[in-house]
Structure formats: structure tokens, C-alpha cells
Amino acid sequence: MTETQNNKNRLQEIIASIEDGIQNLFQSESYAQYLNTMSRFHRYSVNNQVLIHMQKPDATLVAGFNRWKTQFGRNVIRGERGIRIIAPAPFKKKTEQKKLDPDTKLPMLDADGRVIMEERTIQIPMYRPVTVFDVSQTEGKPLPQLAHDLTGNVANYESFMEALRRSAPVSISIEDIDGKMDGYFDLENQEIVIRSGMSEVQTVSAVIHEMAHALLHNKESVGEKYQRIELFGMPALFSNGRIDRSALPEGVYAYDLRSSDDDPGMPMALENTVAVNHAATVITAKPVELPSVGFLHLGEDGLNFIDGEQTVKEFLNSQFPDRAKLPRSTEEVQAESVSYAVCAYYGIATGENSFGYIASWSKDKTLPELRESLEVINRTAGRLIDDTDRHYSEIMQALQAEQNTAIAIEPPVEEAPKPAAALSPDPAISEEARNAYGYMDDEMLPLTRDHAMELFERDVPIYLLYKDSTECKAFDRTEILNHGGIFGIDRTDWEVVKEQFPAISQNRWQKAFLRNPADGYCIYQLKESEAALRFMNYNYLRTHNLEPSYAHYDAVYSGTLSEKNGPTKTLDDLYLKFNAEHPQDFAGHSLSVSDIVALKQNGMVSCHYVDSIGFATVPTFIPENYLQNAEMAMEDDYGMIDGIINNGPKEPPENKPKAPDPMTLFDEARRTLQEKESNRAYGKRPSVLAKLLAPTPPRNEETAQKKSAERDWIG
């Protein structure tokens, strides 16, 4: 049996177990436990939430074997059994399709009236089973503290309530109301009213409960009209843009259409959610059964447009004339489940909630209906968590700034001045990574090979570091090239020379991006100190007079573009690459909202903000001086008038000699390099420093000379 067939069989087995797991959730006391799992993994699909819950219900943070090791510095404990989930594994396929007129979208004909066919490469969405491990199954470097730090007594209660107010779709008021109810959502006045005098926990729980009602059951908010269509012969609605599923009422189902790789306006397949190549979203009154591969090809008759437009409410009434409103029981199940999951995420204990009625409520519902209920609850809870997290972070950051200001104006307390933080010589490697490698001397700052070579070529003393906490000074560039470990520079040496090399401290990924003569890209992600800005969409920034600032970001990866595509296709491909197919040496997080992708195509640099939907262009993200410096560097390296960043032709003065031929410069550089290597082969170095140093003795792995001992001997 082939590996492909094995994967297919394993995937089918997993899908079958998910279906059994969903049925069991509603027929046992495990529903509340599942909601706890949902709260911890609200960004995962319901399928994967169910799988994690079935295999390890106490899981809190999962990742693959290699990701734990490379990104978190932790190792899976020997003997631990992994958790099987489903991951996207799309592949490209060549197919013959009708060639369409770019304007009319109709098939093009040849001179004989026959339809012209063309070969296209399409991306097929596929999935495969993968193994992940919970953090409790690993050991190693401590993880950073999670963003939420609320406890059962609702620490920072006032700040948290303000975050909920900012996240709510309608206003919230605290009033004296009937003691039999904790609160209610007023549909007519579009407000949430909460009973006064309750405990902090009870108040928070009630607010979130009613927010769920306002998001899910607010029929007045669903007033946009959509195009009427037939989807595989079934009545449906069509929207060119994405639809906020959490704002849709119960009883409707939303699916995304995937467009062709070559034609964004040509829908090809139906899926639950499409991240890239999104063509449209459709709304149905009945669930669509998707095969185990996760998508349905539309073909020629899968999608047909008919006359007229409808709101979601009108569409539901037309499909179910006798069902004007959801049963009250369904609305309460949804709202209470959302409230429980959100409170669980923040560690707010809402009391023992058995959901004893859940079995009777689910008794007559089909599996697709039960699955959709979980989808609705997950989407709504996830939206509330993300919005509240963002607003809570903003509030706490503002409070901290106010406290810092108040402290600043008080009379200073006399204390010993703290030393300024040392500028790291290499942002690509940390002292923690050095220690994990096995070298423990804090007087040695770690370097990657690229930065070690750059400093060495400028006559800065560089050391080869070994796993037994020993080191040897590098006397020749070949020693650096052949060393399989990391490198170091003495902390004292770096303090002396760091001001001479400001460029060295800049991120190597950006440098590689700007100086690369080929088309390329660079990924920027927010610094840890700017985590409060993470996941904010571009419209939110603009409405608050904010713009993505270069100073808030680090370049985390760069590479060369191998295909000549337009910006839209290139950005979509990169989004997929850095979500489903991470490069092995990529240490950042998956590409998400607030990240920035810089493209260099045909000599022009453009920067794009990852938005909630698609990308927003940020024209002035990279400061102009960096672009100019990169251009001058390229001109110096290659003897060219025009650099990587095309600022237009430059007319040389009349008395300026003609620029030399690039090939002549390359030949000259090659001869110079060969001459340097020849000199070094005879024990000579062109620098003054090298002449003062003795040749490197052969290293004994057991008795390599310590740098500290070397300093004592010299002194």
C-alpha cells in the first residue's frame, strides 16, 4: 500500500472518530470539559478541538515535535504519546481549462469557433494527519506567560469590564432589575442590561452571556442584501466579500469559495473556510456535506446565479415560513456555552455547570446540525476572546503608561545607576541559545556564522565556541567556514567596537533582503515589547490615527522569489507558505494580522500589512534612508549606477569617468580574493592585527585553551 493510500485511510479513520466524538459530547457529562478545550484552542477548527479533547482533554498548548525544539527550545519527553490532528497539505496540479476572456469571463474561441483550452496550475486543498504534543509532554526552556492573567476572582475587574464594553456590539448598562434574572439583551433598544449588586464573577458571566445573544440572535443587525444563487441546485445567497459568521443567526450555514490560482474571479471549489485565494462566501439554509478531503469541486453546474437579492432574515423566512425564530432552548445553549468557554479562557470559575439539559436538547438533531452548533459557539467565543484580549491589553498598557508618568514626576530616589543594556552584536541568536548549545561563559556574546565572518573581515577578534564551554580564537576565514558550531565575541571587545558597526546590529534578514539583486521578500513581525498591537486590523489602526511603525518590528525571515507573479498572487502564496509550510529555519510565528510582508519585484520595494482580510499596502513602512543605503551598497558591490531600489536614472557629471564594466570588477575582486587566500596559506594576513598574532595551534577537543586562561597568559 502506498504512503498516499495510508494517509487517506488514516484520515478517514480520524474523520470517523470525530463524528463519534461529536455525538458523545452531547450525550455525556463531557460537554463542559469540551468547552474548556475549546477555550484553550479557540483558533483551531472544531474537528481538531474534538480530536484534542478526545485524546488529551487537559491539553493547554500543542505543537509538533520539531516546532517544540526549534521555536520553543523544548524537547518531547521520551515515551510520550502524541496527539493526532488534521493539518492542511495543499498541492498543485496541472489541468486543462477553458480560456476565458479577461473582460467578459466567457470562453474564448479560435478562428474555427472552437473553445480554446489552456493548461493551468491549480492548488488543490488537501489535508493530512499530523502528530502534536502538549506542553506537559515536553521539557526545557520555560515558556513566556500567556497573555491572559485573570483569575477566578476577576483580578483587574474594572479594566476587564471596560474591555468587555469595548468588545460588545451594543451598549452595556448596570441597573436595578428583577432579581429573577441576571441580565437580558434588549432587541428593541439594542442594549444589554445587567442586574446590579451581583458578584464580580456573576456579573462578568452574565455580560458575556448577553453579548453572545447580541452577536448571535440580533436579527435587526442582519440587514445586508446578498445575491440569490443556486448551489448544487439548492437555494443560497452569494457575497463577493467574507461574511462574519459569528454575526449570522442560527439556522444558516456559511461556506467559502476558492478561486483559481490564475483567475481570482473564477470560483473553483467549495470549502468550510478559505484563507488564500478566497473568491466569495455563500450562505445556505441546509448544511452541505463535504467529503473527507474537505472540499467540493463546483464544476460547470455547481454555481448558478438567479435574479434578485435577499437579506439573511428574508432568506430564512422564504426557506422556513413556519419557523420565524429559533427555539429559546437553542438560543440559551449557544449563549451559555459561549459564556462558559470565554470565562474558562480567562480562568474565571463560574461554578459547576453540568449542562444537564444538553442531551435532551441534542436528541433530535443530525450530526451536521450538531457540528454547526459547535462551529457557531466556537466562532462566537473566539471572536469575543480575541476582541477582549486586544482591548484589555490596550487598557493595561495605557494604565502602565499613566503609572510611569506619575512616577516620573515624583522626586527621584537616590540609587545606584543601572548600566545601559548592551547592544546585541547579533539579533539572530540569543545568550539563551548559546547556553542551550553548551557554552556557558557569559563574557562571550554569541554570533551566527554570517555575523562572525562580517566582524572578522573587519579585524575584530572572533572565537569558535564549543559545546564543552571551551573556545579558540579564529585566525583564518576558513576556520570560521569549517566550524560546525556557533561563534562568539568577547563582551569587552564588543563594547569597544560596537559603535563602529551599527549596521552589524541590524537584523540580518532585512540586510539580505535589501542587498539581494534578485526579486525577494522579507517578513516583519512585532517585537515582544509591542505585543499589544498584535492582531489589530489595518482599519482599526487608521481610525485611531496609528500607522505601522518600522521601529516596532523585527525582520524575522527573508528569501528569494522563484516565480514571476503579481503582488496579489505572491502575497497569497507567501501567506500559505508561512502558515502551512514553514521553512525549516523560520523561527517566527505563523503569518497573521499585524505582520508585514515586504516585496522587492523588478527593483521596486512595496510593503503590505496582513489584514483581517487580504493585505493593505503600507507605502512608507521601511524608512527611506534604509532603502538609499541598500542602493548605495549594491552600487558599491557591483559597480552599478542603479541599485536594488530603483529611484530612476542618475545622470553622471560630465567630468565623471564612465562606470566600469561589472564583469571587470568581478574579475578584479576574484583576483584580489585569490591573492588574500594565497597569502593566508603562507601564514600571512594583510591586517596589522593578524601580524601580531601567532598561528592557531591544532585544537585538542579535551584541552582547548580557555579564553580566560589566554588573557591571564598575555597579561
MIDREN-627817 format. One record per residue (C-alpha): residue in three letters; z negated, y, x. Coordinates in steps of 0.05 Angstrom, whole numbers, padded with zeros to 5 digits, always signed. Each point is the difference from the previous one (the first is absolute). Example, Ala and Ser with C-alpha at 12.3 -4.5 7.8 and 13.67 -1.06 7.14 Angstrom:
BEGIN
ala-00156-00090+00246ser+00013+00069+00027
***
This chain:
BEGIN
met+00000+00000+00000thr+00020+00069+00027glu-00051+00055+00015thr+00032+00041-00056gln-00010-00055-00050asn-00072-00010+00023asn-00013+00075-00010lys+00032-00003-00069asn-00043-00060-00020arg-00063+00033+00026leu+00017+00064-00037gln+00010-00038-00065glu-00067-00035+00009ile-00034+00068+00011ile+00034+00030-00062ala-00024-00059-00041ser-00071+00008+00026ile+00002+00075-00018glu+00018-00017-00072asp-00058-00049-00005gly-00046+00051+00033ile+00018+00055-00050gln-00014-00047-00059asn-00067-00019+00030leu-00021+00072+00011phe-00001+00013-00074gln-00034-00066-00018ser-00060+00003+00045glu-00055+00044+00027ser+00042+00017+00061tyr+00034+00061-00032ala-00052+00049+00027gln+00006-00032+00069tyr+00075+00009-00003leu-00009+00074-00017asn-00042+00006+00063thr+00058-00030+00040met+00048+00047-00035ser-00043+00060+00020arg+00003-00020+00074phe+00075-00015-00001his+00025+00050-00051arg+00063+00013+00041tyr+00019-00073-00002ser+00042-00032-00054val-00036-00038-00056asn+00030-00064+00028asn-00034+00010+00067gln-00064+00024-00032val-00004-00065-00039leu+00016-00041+00062ile-00055+00035+00042his-00050-00008-00057met+00016-00074-00008gln-00007-00016+00074lys-00054+00049+00024pro-00030+00043-00055asp-00047+00035+00049ala+00057+00025+00044thr-00002+00075+00016leu+00056+00013+00050val+00057-00048+00018ala+00053+00001+00054gly+00044-00048+00038phe-00021-00036+00064asn+00040+00045+00046arg-00017+00064-00036trp-00074-00013+00007lys+00011-00009+00074thr+00048+00057+00016gln-00020+00054-00049phe-00075-00012-00010gly-00020-00034+00066arg-00030-00059-00036asn+00013-00075+00005val+00000-00052-00055ile-00059-00047+00009arg+00020-00070+00020gly+00001-00048-00059glu+00006+00053-00055arg+00047-00017-00057gly+00050+00054-00018ile+00016+00030-00068arg+00071-00012-00026ile+00034+00060-00032ile+00072+00022-00013ala+00036+00050+00045pro+00069+00032-00007ala+00053-00030+00045pro+00067+00033-00020phe+00065-00020+00033lys+00070+00029+00003lys+00060-00036-00027lys+00075+00016+00002thr+00035-00003-00067glu+00067+00021-00031gln-00006+00053-00053lys+00046+00046-00039lys+00015+00064+00037leu-00023+00058-00044asp+00026+00070-00003pro-00055+00045+00029asp+00008+00051-00057thr+00015-00041-00062lys-00036-00064+00022leu+00058-00039-00029pro+00035-00057+00037met+00057+00024+00045leu+00069-00031-00007asp+00054-00013+00051ala+00074+00017-00008asp+00011-00063-00042gly-00057+00016-00048arg-00048-00053+00028val-00073+00014+00012ile-00015+00015+00074met-00055-00044+00029glu-00042+00018+00060glu-00052-00034+00042arg-00070+00029-00006thr-00067-00017+00030ile-00055-00003-00052gln-00074-00009+00009ile-00029-00059-00038pro-00074+00007-00017met-00034-00065+00018tyr-00072-00021+00009arg-00035-00051+00044pro-00071-00028+00005val-00042+00028+00057thr-00070-00012+00025val-00052+00055+00006phe-00074+00000+00019asp-00059+00040-00026val-00040+00044+00047ser-00059-00047-00008gln+00044-00054+00033thr+00010+00043+00063glu-00042+00026+00058gly+00010+00055+00051lys+00005+00076-00002pro-00039+00033-00057leu+00043+00028-00056pro-00002+00073-00020gln-00042+00015-00061leu+00036-00002-00066ala+00018+00066-00032his-00046-00009-00060asp-00074+00001+00014leu-00030+00007-00069thr-00056-00047-00020gly-00031-00025-00063asn-00041+00062-00010val+00063+00043+00004ala-00014+00038+00064asn+00030+00070+00000tyr+00002-00005-00075glu+00022+00072-00013ser+00057-00005+00050phe+00023-00066-00028met-00001+00027-00072glu+00042+00059+00023ala+00050-00049+00032leu+00005-00036-00067arg+00011+00065-00037arg+00058+00017+00047ser+00029-00070-00010ala-00005-00001-00076pro+00063+00013-00041val-00041+00042-00050ser-00062+00043+00003ile-00071-00031+00003ser-00061+00030-00034ile-00073-00023-00004glu-00030+00012-00069asp-00054-00023-00049ile+00034-00053-00042asp-00019-00060-00042gly-00046-00045+00042lys+00037-00062-00023met+00059+00016+00045asp+00004+00019+00074gly+00063+00041-00009tyr+00069+00004-00032phe+00071+00024+00013asp+00020+00053-00051leu+00075-00011-00012glu+00009+00062-00042asn-00035+00049+00047gln+00022-00037+00063glu-00069-00004+00032ile-00053-00049+00021val-00071+00010-00027ile-00059-00035+00034arg-00071-00005-00027ser-00050+00042+00038gly-00067-00026+00025met+00026-00068+00026ser-00013-00027+00070glu+00049+00016+00056val+00028-00071+00000gln+00008-00002-00076thr+00034+00069+00001val+00049-00019+00054ser+00017-00066-00034ala+00011+00035-00067val+00045+00053+00032ile+00044-00051+00033his+00003-00041-00064glu+00025+00059-00040met+00048+00021+00056ala+00032-00068-00008his+00008+00012-00075ala+00031+00068+00015leu+00049-00030+00049leu+00018-00063-00039his-00007+00017-00074asn+00020+00073-00003lys+00061-00005-00044glu+00008+00075+00000ser+00015+00000+00074val+00060-00045-00006gly+00052+00048-00025glu+00057-00004+00050lys+00066-00026-00027tyr+00037-00057+00035gln+00071-00028-00006arg+00007-00059-00047ile+00030-00063+00033glu+00007-00075-00009leu-00030-00042+00056phe+00027-00071-00003gly+00013+00013-00074met-00071+00025-00013pro-00015+00072-00023ala-00029+00042+00057leu-00006+00071+00028phe+00029+00026+00065ser-00026+00053+00049asn+00035+00024+00063gly-00067+00016+00032arg-00063-00041+00009ile-00048-00005-00059asp-00075+00005+00008arg-00019-00068-00028ser-00073+00019-00008ala+00021+00053-00050leu+00037-00050-00044pro-00034-00027-00062glu-00017-00072-00011gly+00057-00041-00029val+00055+00024+00047tyr+00023-00030+00066ala+00032+00037+00058tyr+00046-00028+00054asp+00040+00031+00057leu+00074-00007+00014arg+00022-00008+00072ser+00063+00035+00022ser+00054-00024+00046asp-00011+00014+00075asp+00068+00035+00000asp-00002+00036-00067pro-00066+00030-00024gly+00029+00009-00069met+00017-00073-00011pro-00058-00042-00027met+00003-00072+00026ala-00065-00035-00019leu-00063+00004-00044glu-00069-00006+00033asn-00072+00017-00016thr-00003+00055+00052val+00052+00027+00049ala-00025+00039+00060val+00067+00016+00032asn+00070+00004-00030his-00032+00018-00067ala+00055+00013-00052ala-00038+00008-00065thr-00058-00024-00043val+00009-00035-00067ile-00051-00008-00057thr+00000-00061-00045ala-00042-00020-00060lys-00002-00073+00023pro-00014-00027+00069val+00059-00024+00043glu-00011-00067+00033leu+00018+00008+00073pro+00015-00063+00041ser-00044-00020+00059val+00045+00040+00048gly-00025+00063-00035phe+00066+00031-00025leu+00057-00009-00049his+00072+00019+00017leu+00029+00046-00052gly+00071-00024+00006glu+00052+00034-00044asp-00034-00007-00067gly-00074+00007+00018leu-00002+00075-00013asn+00037+00036-00056phe-00010+00073-00022ile+00000+00018-00074asp-00003+00067-00034gly-00064+00037-00013glu-00067+00016+00032gln-00071-00019-00020thr-00072+00014+00022val-00043-00060+00017lys-00038+00009-00065glu+00065+00002-00041phe+00025-00061+00037leu-00063-00040-00014asn+00000+00020-00074ser+00073-00022-00005gln-00015-00068+00031phe-00067-00011-00036pro+00001+00039-00065asp-00063-00035-00024arg-00040+00013+00064ala-00013+00074+00004lys-00059-00006+00047leu-00033-00048+00048pro-00058-00041-00025arg-00066+00034+00017ser-00022-00063+00037thr+00059+00004+00047glu-00013+00073+00015glu-00073-00015+00015val+00016-00059+00045gln+00047+00044+00041ala-00047+00060+00004glu-00062-00042+00016ser+00037-00040+00053val+00026+00063+00034ser-00070+00030+00000tyr-00031-00063+00028ala+00052-00005+00056val-00004+00073+00021cys-00076-00001+00000ala+00001-00064+00041tyr+00045+00033+00051tyr-00051+00055+00010gly-00059-00048+00001ile-00028+00028-00065ala-00039-00055-00035thr+00014+00006-00074gly-00045-00059-00020glu+00016-00071-00019asn+00064+00001-00039ser+00020-00070-00020phe+00063+00018-00039gly-00021-00055-00047tyr+00052+00021-00050ile+00058-00007+00049ala+00015-00073-00018ser+00007+00014-00075trp+00041+00063+00014ser+00050-00039+00044lys+00003-00062-00044asp+00067+00013-00036lys+00035+00037+00057thr+00056-00029+00041leu-00001-00003+00076pro+00049+00059+00008glu-00045+00041-00046leu-00062-00017+00039arg+00035+00015+00066glu+00024+00067-00027ser-00071+00017-00022leu-00024-00012+00071glu+00058+00043+00026val-00020+00057-00047ile-00073-00004+00021asn+00017-00004+00074arg+00049+00059-00002thr-00050+00044-00037ala-00059-00019+00043gly+00041+00009+00063arg+00024+00069-00023leu-00072+00022-00015ile-00026-00026+00067asp+00055+00033+00040asp-00006+00067-00036thr-00076+00000+00003asp-00001-00020+00073arg+00046+00058+00017his-00038+00052-00040tyr-00068-00025+00024ser+00023+00005+00072glu+00025+00071-00012ile-00067+00020-00031met-00042-00031+00056gln+00044+00032+00053ala-00008+00069-00033leu-00076-00010-00004gln-00003-00019+00073ala+00040+00062+00019glu-00049+00043-00039gln-00059-00032+00035asn+00033+00011+00068thr+00010+00073-00017ala-00072+00009-00022ile-00024-00033+00065ala+00046+00044+00041ile-00031+00066-00025glu-00072-00023+00014pro-00032+00020+00066pro+00023-00049+00053val-00050-00051+00025glu-00005-00003+00075glu+00020-00069+00024ala+00039-00030+00057pro+00075+00013-00008lys+00040-00062-00016pro+00058-00016+00047ala+00069+00011-00029ala+00036-00062-00022ala+00045-00026+00055leu+00074+00003-00014ser+00025-00071-00002pro+00055-00014+00051asp+00033-00051-00046pro-00008+00003-00076ala+00035-00067-00006ile-00060-00039+00027ser-00075+00009-00012glu-00062-00014+00042glu-00019-00051-00052ala+00066-00036+00014arg-00016+00003+00074asn-00068-00033-00012ala+00031-00053-00045tyr+00050-00015+00056gly-00059-00016+00046tyr-00006+00062+00044met-00067+00034-00013asp-00005+00058+00050asp-00005+00064-00041glu+00020+00042+00060met+00070-00026-00007leu+00044+00028-00056pro+00052-00050-00026leu+00075+00009+00004thr+00061-00036-00026arg+00055-00017+00049asp+00044+00059-00023his-00054+00052+00013ala-00023-00034+00063met+00071+00003+00028glu+00008+00073-00020leu-00065+00021+00034phe+00014-00043+00061glu+00068+00033+00010arg-00038+00067+00003asp-00045-00026+00056val-00061-00011-00043pro-00043-00060+00023ile+00010-00058-00048tyr-00039-00066-00002leu+00019-00069-00024leu-00056-00025-00045tyr-00018-00074-00006lys-00038-00040-00052asp-00058-00014+00047ser-00018+00075+00004thr+00032+00008+00068glu+00057+00046+00019cys+00049+00015+00056lys+00035+00064+00016ala+00075+00000-00011phe+00041+00019+00062asp+00069-00016-00025arg+00036+00006-00067thr+00019-00074+00002glu-00074-00017-00002ile-00005+00038-00066leu+00062-00033-00028asn-00024-00070+00019his-00072+00009-00024gly-00011-00038-00065gly-00064+00037-00022ile-00020+00072-00013phe-00008+00058+00048gly-00051+00053+00014ile-00013+00069+00029asp-00068+00021+00028arg-00035+00046-00049thr-00014+00050+00056asp+00073-00001+00022trp+00023+00012-00071glu-00047+00060-00008val+00032+00031+00062val+00073-00011-00021lys+00000+00000-00076glu+00017+00074-00007gln+00061-00011+00043phe+00028-00052-00047pro-00008+00023-00073ala+00061-00040-00020ile-00031-00064+00025ser-00053+00005-00054gln+00051+00007-00055asn+00016-00062-00039arg+00051-00044+00035trp+00035-00019-00065gln+00022+00071-00014lys+00023+00009+00071ala+00042-00062-00004phe+00029+00023-00066leu+00020+00070+00022arg+00027-00021+00068asn+00040-00060-00025pro+00074+00018+00002ala+00015-00048-00057asp-00015+00008-00074gly-00072-00018-00014tyr-00063+00009-00042cys-00073+00016+00009ile-00059-00017-00046tyr-00057+00050-00006gln-00066-00015-00034leu-00061+00043-00013lys-00055+00001+00052glu-00066-00033-00019ser-00032+00070-00003glu+00050+00019-00055ala-00011-00061-00044ala-00015+00045-00060leu+00074+00019-00003arg+00023-00073-00003phe+00039-00023-00061met+00010+00071-00028asn+00069+00008-00029tyr+00044+00058+00022asn-00002+00037-00066tyr-00077+00001+00003leu+00003+00030+00070arg+00050+00054-00022thr-00041+00019-00061his-00061+00010+00045asn+00039+00041+00051leu-00002-00056+00051glu+00054-00024+00046pro-00001-00062+00045ser-00024+00026+00068tyr+00023-00030+00065ala-00070+00010+00028his-00029-00049-00052tyr+00046-00058+00020asp+00010-00050+00055ala+00065-00034+00016val-00014-00074-00006tyr+00068-00032+00011ser+00073+00017+00017gly+00063-00040+00007thr+00076+00002+00002leu+00044-00002-00062ser+00050-00056+00008glu+00040+00016-00063lys+00038+00063-00019asn-00025+00015-00070gly-00017+00063-00038pro-00072+00026-00002thr-00016-00031-00069lys+00022-00070+00019thr-00033+00006+00069leu-00067+00023-00030asp+00001-00056-00051asp+00013-00051+00055leu-00057+00028+00042tyr-00047-00001-00060leu+00014-00074-00009lys-00005-00013+00075phe-00069+00031+00006asn-00027-00033-00063ala+00027-00071+00002glu+00026-00010+00071his-00047+00036+00048pro+00025+00000+00073gln-00047-00040+00044asp-00022+00061+00040phe-00012+00044-00061ala-00074+00017-00005gly+00001+00049-00058his-00010-00014-00074ser+00056-00018-00048leu+00044+00060-00017ser-00031+00037-00059val-00007+00067-00034ser-00017+00057+00050asp+00035-00033+00059ile+00060+00035+00031val+00065-00030+00025ala+00040+00040+00050leu+00074-00018+00007lys+00048+00019+00055gln+00071-00011-00021asn+00062+00029+00032gly-00043+00045+00043met-00038+00031-00058val-00075-00011-00014ser-00026-00002-00072cys-00070-00016-00025his-00017-00034-00066tyr-00067-00005-00036val-00013-00067-00033asp-00012+00021-00072ser-00025-00038-00062ile+00073-00012-00016gly+00050+00004+00056phe-00003+00051+00057ala-00007+00076+00003thr+00034+00038+00057val-00047+00041+00045pro+00045+00046+00040thr-00051+00030+00049phe-00047-00058+00013ile+00015-00009+00075pro-00012+00067+00035glu+00062+00033+00027asn-00027+00002+00071tyr-00005-00076+00002leu+00073-00005-00021gln+00021+00051+00052asn-00040-00035+00055ala+00031-00066-00019glu+00069+00031+00004met-00013+00030+00068ala-00028-00065+00025met+00063-00036-00021glu+00043+00053+00032asp-00038-00009+00065asp+00004-00076-00003tyr+00073-00006-00016gly+00030+00066+00025met+00025+00018-00069ile+00003+00068-00034asp-00013-00029-00069gly-00065-00040-00007ile-00026-00049-00052ile-00015+00056-00049asn+00066+00034-00015asn-00012+00074-00001gly+00072+00018+00004pro+00046+00012+00060lys-00028+00041+00057glu+00049+00046+00037pro-00016+00002+00075pro+00002+00066+00037glu+00066+00013+00036asn-00031-00005+00068lys-00035-00066-00016pro+00033-00061+00033lys+00028-00053-00045ala-00048-00055-00020pro+00009-00062+00043asp+00028-00064-00028pro-00055-00043-00029met+00025-00062+00035thr-00004+00036+00067leu-00072+00016-00014phe-00015-00072-00019asp+00032-00025+00064glu-00040+00049+00041ala-00065-00019-00035arg+00015-00073+00012arg+00011+00012+00075thr-00065+00039+00004leu-00038-00055-00035gln+00029-00053+00046glu-00019+00043+00060lys-00072+00005-00026glu-00005-00074-00010ser+00028-00012+00069asn-00052+00046+00031arg-00056-00034-00039ala+00024-00069+00024tyr-00017+00024+00071gly-00069+00024-00021lys+00019+00073-00007arg-00011+00048-00059pro+00032+00068-00006ser-00065+00033-00024val-00055+00028+00045leu-00053-00039-00036ala+00035-00067+00014lys+00002+00015+00075leu-00075+00005+00000leu-00010-00068-00034ala+00001-00068+00032pro+00045-00055-00028thr-00029-00041-00057pro-00031-00065+00025pro+00016-00064-00039arg-00049-00005-00058asn-00050-00057-00002glu-00013-00014-00073glu-00072-00017+00013thr-00018+00056+00048ala+00043+00059-00019gln-00030+00064+00030lys-00039+00041-00049lys+00020+00072-00006ser-00073+00021+00007ala-00006-00039+00065glu+00065+00032+00024arg-00030+00070-00012asp-00063-00019+00038trp+00042-00024+00059ile+00042+00063+00003gly-00061+00044-00005
***
